[in-house]
């Protein structure tokens, strides 16, 4: 079973391929993605790596949490799934865009 890891504190120049290359040292990488701003296309400073196995994910956390990548100490831990109402989706913006005309 694959596991998704959160990778934070990324330098602006880190690419999807950089993450894949680095995390491949710990095991087989299923996917890697640096999250970018929709409008500016600039990195938001974090990303996700999906490792093929639990063992590879555990090894990656142990090996890379705090490791220097392009001048920044990255933070690596297991990704938390989003829950409804956490501010990550439109459902949490009740009444957004509607003005009170009272």
Secondary structure, DSSP 8 states (H G I E B T S, - for coil): --EEEEEES--TT--HHHHHHHHTTTS-EEEEEEEE-TTT--EEEEEEEEESSHHHHHHHHHHHTT-EETTEE-EEEE-----TTSSSSGGG-TTTT-----
